[in-house]
Amino acid sequence: MSSEARPDRHALLECQALLGQIAALRDEGDADRFAADDRYRWVLHRLWIAVGNEALAYTQAIGQSVRADRTWANLYDLRNHLAHSRLPDIDEGLVRRFTWARLDSLQAAADQFLQALS
């Protein structure tokens, strides 16, 4: 099986790509736009859900519990919150923190996990 076809590598590559899309959106806006623009905010929600799905896919591919590593557990928890909460119940402060304060460190972590596979 080639390294490109490996499910763990595929999940990490998808995660990287999604985090890159979030970074691009983050750079197009700010906290004011996040608060005022429903569409902008909801697109970020959907991307974070997709990242959480890839976190779960990666941990399943390596046979590890999603809770075994804090990086993946945090992404999975954010995914669950966004995917299973009504819009009025979403903690938008949490989404803002992941988008503006934690995104760069999450991208670096995903890069490190991918490099470890090489």
Steps between C-alpha positions, in 0.01 A plus 500: 500500500647839407539764770255723310225238529549438872189604693703671775695707247185581305324625816798719591519645149128577509541656844785717372297613200199586716712691749646690204149596388418618852820706503406661170154590633646623826729732307204636302317606814524584865296471819262774382427319175460173691237661722316682222515264202294184551622340178867556587445356848307197372763416240759501778272273706474250213875500440568436870252211492687355202833537684354313797385224266855468366638493856273205570592332169871538577477352848287212372752435221783467751291297744505762772217648701419855393541589870857365519654820361387847606528647150256252350274497805463880490417500130252217545334676794464822298351296217249340735402834648444657159332201340265420785401841633225726383641822354387713799678259735840505331784649701620750239785606728637147475483512120672840497779372727561197279497719188711794616705375796554128444499447125872556445600252772251246364647537151849446644382191687341352187823569311703320769273196494527488120879533507517214750333276238765578238 
